[in-house]
Amino acid sequence: MNLTRDSLSSSKISIWTVTSNRYILFRHSEYDDVNNVLLRLLTLNSAADEMTQSLYAQYVLNVCEIIAENRWYEWLSKSKNSSMTTAANIIESSSVLQKLSYYFHLSSLQSDTDSDRTNVSYSIVSTFSEWRFFHHELPESWRQVTLADAKSSYQSFLKFNLILALQTCDESCRIINYKESTQIAHLCSQKEADWWYLNSMSRYNKNSASILDDLFNTILLRVDLHIAFNNLKFVFVLKSFSLRFSQLVTHLMKASSKLKHLYHNRLLQSMRFSIELLFARFAWTILFFLESFLINKKRRRLLLMKNNMNFSNNDFVSWEKCAQFSRTRSLSSKKRKTDAQALNDSDESYSMSEEEESSSRKRRVTVLACVTRKVLGKEVLGHLGGVGQYYRWW
């Protein structure tokens, strides 16, 4: 009886063969076409037609609205002319985008006008640190998401060990349901702690503490997918599967034949984290893709916080300053340099340095000693060989 399986030769995985990648351009409607490309987004084959590469319009609208600082209910068009509001020109949010480029328009607001002229170029957010989270103002489709409740048994672990609490609640990787080789992945990274506290994001935590190491700001991912997540390879977004129903799926941001075949548009395992923190992660990922727009040697109108460079919302920023924002953003993402660094990154992984592990072990021993003395008594502990022996058994 043959108990072996064939080796994985290239012929066995021909479905992962690299194919040509196609991108759709999304343009700022108030700049010249020579230098108005806001975003260049990867398209992938739709499930219905493997020959058609497209993007879901509602997903793109959410992306552009984030860049415009959460101005929902704006619109995409095939034409740069915003006065052409015909059905043939305006893109329905439920449609599929297949053209080479589209324009993103904002409705006119008082803040979008100068004293001398109207239709001035609308402002955009340049980096995640400049993006404000508008509480209770998520896009309508995101507000309708229902997530699973955390298991009640998590509470006994959470105070001392986040990974045990996550393994109790999630049990497995939230993408592929594997239980082995999982890591803690933060939705809002600890490297964005300043943004977290400035925007009061702890209100979405499961517990009352304001820390980022909270059950609702973390999920379990397999190690390789955790690295890809931090390398901006994919995001979790909402996509419609019926007229009234949307679900969370994995959406590829960067070309990868393997990831596309295995994970693109896959429904996620049941989720119990904060939908607000997931949306913040979505924004964090998207804003990295503005780099080409910022370094295009063209002055841009940016939305900047009052404590940064003292610019107002109506000021145009020189292209040199725009490029500085891009460089600053690149420096703030050092953990995405290599896969090895991502694996060893103590921010997104639950692995610790030897010193931290020793300190953590001592704290756990102390806690267990207190608990076991109270529950078992000194006499029973003596039979177990002391607290150290009990801890190793535990």
N, C-alpha and C positions, 0 to 999 in steps of 0.2 A: 504494500500500500504506500503510495507516494504522499508524503506529508509536506512537501515543499511547494513554494510558489515561485513563479518566474521572477527574475530580477526586473527592476524598473528600467528598461531600456528606453531610448528616445522614442521608439515606435509606440511604446505603451502610453506615452504622454504627448502624443502629437496634437491633442486638442489644446495644448498650451502653447502651440507655435505662435511666435510673435507675428502679429498682423499690423498693417499700417494704421497709424493713429490719426484721428480726425478731431479737429477742434472747432468750436464755434466762438466767434468774437462777439463780445457785448460792449457796446460803445456808449460813451458819455454823449448825450444829445446836444450839448452846448459847446463842444470843441470841434475844431476842424477834423475831418476824417483822417488826415495824415497822422494825427497823434491823439486820437480820442478813444483808444481801446482800453476800457477799464479792466476787463477780464478776458482770459482765453481759457475756456473750459473744455475739458476732455469729453468727447461723446463716446457712447458705447452702444453696441447693438441692442436693439429692443428685443424683448422676449417674443413678440409676435412676428418679427421679420428680421432674420439674421443679416440681411443685406442692407438694412436701414440703420444708420447711426443717428441718434437723436438725444435730446434732453427734455426732461419734464419741465414745462413752463413754470409751474408753481415753485419748484425748487429754485430755478434761476431768479424768479422774482424775490424770493426770500433772501437769496445771496445779495442781489443788488440793493435791496432795502436795508440790509445790515450795513452796507457800505455808506448808504445815505443816512446813517444814524437812525435806524428803526422807523423810517417813514413808510408805513404799510399802505397798501391799496394804491400803489403807483402802477405804472404800466410799461409794457414792452411794445415796440412797434417794428415794422419792417422799414419804415421811412424815418429820416431824421426830422422831418417837418412835424412838429407837435400839433399843428392845427389840423392835420389830416386824421381826424378821429373817426374815420369810417370803420365799419366792421372788417373790411378787407385789410386795413392797416394795423389795427390794434390786435394784440395777441391775447387770446383767452387763457386764463390761468390753468385750465384743465387740458390744454392742447399740448402737442409734442412739437419741439423745435428741430427743424432739419436744415434751415437755410445756413449760409456761411456766416452771416452777421445780423445782429439786431441792435436796436437803440433802446436805452433805458431813459424814461422821462419821469420827472416829478411834477406834480400839480403846483401851480404858483402859490407861494406863501409870501408874506410880508418880508420875512428874513431872506428871501431869495432876490430881493430887488435892491439896487443902489439908488441913491437920491437922483442920479442923472439918467438912469436907463433901467428898463425892465429886462427880464430874460437873461440876467447875468448867469454865468455858469454856476450850477448848484454845487454846494460844498460836499465833500466826501470825508469819511474817517480814514486816516492814514495808517494807524496801527491799533492793535488791541488795547494798548494802554490808554489810548485816546477815545476808545469806544465806551459809551455809557450804557449801562443796562437799565432799560425802562421797566421798572417793576409793574406787574399786572398789565403789561401791554405786549404780550407775545402775539404773533400772527394768529389769526382765528383758527387755522388748521392745527396749530401746535397746542392751543388751549383745549382742544377736544381729546387729547391723548389721555388714555387711562392706563396707569402703570400698576404693577402688582404690589401688594402690601409686603413689607418686610416681615420675615418670619419672627414670631415672638421670641424664639430661643436665641436670637442674635444678641439680646441684651446682656446675657450672662457672660459673653465673650468681649463685647465691644469696649468695655472700660479698660481692659488689659491688652487686647490683641485684635487689631483691626482685621488682619488676614483671616483669623478664625471666624470672626463675625461675617466676613464676606463669603467664606467657604460655606458657612451655614445658610446664608441667604441666597447667594448665587449658585453655589455648589459646583459650577463649571464655567468655562469660558462662555461669555454671552453671545458669541458669534457662532461657534461650532460645537458647543456643548461638551468639550473635552474637560476632564477633571485633572489631568496631569499637566505639569509644567505651566501653571497659571501664575500670574502676577497681579498685583494691585495696579490698576490704571486710574489716574486721577482725571476727572473731567476738567476741572480748573486746576492747572498745574500749580505746585507750590512755588514755582518761579514767578507766578503771577500773583503772589500774595498781596502786593501793594494794590493791584487792581481789585482783588477780592475784598479787602477791607474798605477801600474807597467807595465801592459800590454796595456795601452792606449785603454781601451775598450769603452770609451765614444764616440769614432768615430762612433759607431753604434747606438747612441742615436737618438731619433726623433728630440730633440731640441739641441741647441748648448752647453748647460750646461754640465759639466762633472760629474754630480751627478748620483747616482744609481737609484734615484726615477724618472725614465724616462718612458714614455709610452712604449717604445720598450724593456724595461727590466722588464716589469710587465705584469701579466695576472690576470684575475678573476678566482678564484676557490671557490667552495663551501667549507665551513669551514672544514668538515671532510676530504675532498680530499686534502685541503691545508696541513693539518696535515700529511696525508699519504705521500704527495709529499716531505715534509721536513724530514720525517722518512725513506726516500729511498725506499718506497714501490713500486714506479713506476717511469718511465721516459717517455719522449716523443721522439720517434725515427722514422726513415724512414723505411718503409717496402714496398716491391714491390708487386703490384697487377697485373702486366702485365710485358712483356719483357721490355717496355720502360717507365713505369709509376710507381712512388713511391709516397706514401702519409704518412703524419704524423699520428701516432697512439699512443695510450697509451700502454706501455709494462711493465708488472709486473716484479719486481726485487726480491720481497720477497713473500713467500707463503701466500695466502689468498683466500679461496674458494669464498667468497663474491665478492672481488675485481676482481678475475679472471672471474667469471660469468658475472658481470655487465660491466666491463671496459676493460679487456685485448683485445688488437688488435682492439679496437674501434677507428674509425676515429674521429678526433677532429673537433670541430666547427671551423668556419673560423678564421684564425689567422692573426694578423697584427704586430707581434713583430719581432725583429731581429733574423734571422736564425743563425747568428754568436753567439748571446747571448744564444740561445737555445742549440747550440752545446756545449758551455762552461758549461751549466748546466748539460748536458749529461756527460761530462768529470768529473765534480765535484762529481756526483753520483757514477760513475764507480770506481773512485780511492779510495773510501771508502772500496771497496770489495777486496782490496789487503792486508788486515790486516793479514790473515793467512800466506801469502807468506813472509811477513816482520818479523813475530814473530816466525819463524820456526827454530830458533837457527842455522842459516846458513848464512854465510856472503854473501852479495849480491852486485852486481854491479849496482849502482844507478846513475841516472842523477841528479846532484845537481847544483843549481845556484851558481855562483862564490862567492856571498857574504854570503854563508851559509857553515860554517865549513871549508872553503877553500879546499874542495875536488875537484879534476878534474873529468872529465867524465870517465876516464879509471880506477879509483880507486875502489877497492872492499871495502865495508863498513862492519864493524864488525856486528855480529848479535845483539849485545847490542845497537849499534847506530840505526840499523834498527828498533828495538823494540821501541826506543825513538820516531822515526817518527810516528809509529802507535799510541803511547800514546798521542803525540802532536795533532794528527788529532782528536782523541777522545775528547780531551779537547776543541778543537775549535768548536765542534758541540754540545755545552751544550743545545741548544734549542730543541734538539731531545730527551731529557730525558723523559718527560712525555707529554701526550696530553694536560694537563692543562697548562703546561708551554708554549706549542706551541700556544695554544689559546691566551695566554696573551703576547706573544712575540711581542714587538713593532716593531721589524725589519720587520717581514713578514706580520703583520696584520696592518690594518689602525686604530685599536683601540689605544687610547692614554691614558696616565695617566691623573689624574684630573688637575694637574698643567699645563701639555701640552695642554689639552683640553681648559682650561681657557684662556691660552695665544693665542691659535689658534682662539678661539671664538672672543677675543678682536680684533685680526687682521682682521677677517672677517667682524666684525661690522664696523671697521674703513673704510675698503674698500667699503662696501655697503653704508656707510654714504656718502662717497665722490661721489659715483656713483649716488645715489638717489637724493642728493642735486642738482647735475648738471642736472639730467633728470627731476625730479619732481618739484624742487623748494621748498623753505621753507614753502610756504603757504599750498601746498598739503601735505607735511610731517606733518604739524600741525594737519591736519584732521586724519592722520593715527596714531597719538599718539606718534610721535617721532621715532627716529631711532631704539630704542630697540623694539618697537612694530612692526616696519616694518621688523626687522630681524626675529622676531618670526614667522611672517606671511610667510616670505620667506622660 
